[in-house]
Amino acid sequence: MPMTAGQLEQMIRTALPDAQVEITDLRGDGDHYAAHVVSHAFAGKTRVQQHKMVYDALEGGMGDALHALALQTSVPDND
């Protein structure tokens, strides 16, 4: 069963409460999304660690309810 953009955003916000999250449905099928996530929690982390934090927030949804996620992560400019 596909995941909605709202579900995806909520899962990320639950794991990273301060996150600014922007979700784009790339195909309109609920299976291919782009996400831009900005969080203070990413400070001092490598890009791989940041992405792992987001994937962990999806609780195993990648490859099951969610087929593809184009992910961009960053720390807020004021950090």
C-alpha positions, 0 to 999 in steps of 0.5 A: 500500500503506498504511503501518502506525502502526509504520512511520510512527513509525519514520520520524519517530524516524529523522529526529528521534531524540529525538522522543516520538511518539504515533500514532493510526490514525483509521479503522483503514485504515492511511491516515488517522493523527493524530500528536503529535510532541514534539522538542527539534529544533523549538525556535526553529522556526515551526509550519510548519517543524516540520510540514515536518520531520515531512513530510520524515521521511516521505520522500514517503509523504504522498499515496502510502502515507499519505493523511491525517495530522493533525499536532501538533508541540511542543517539550518543556516543559522547553525 
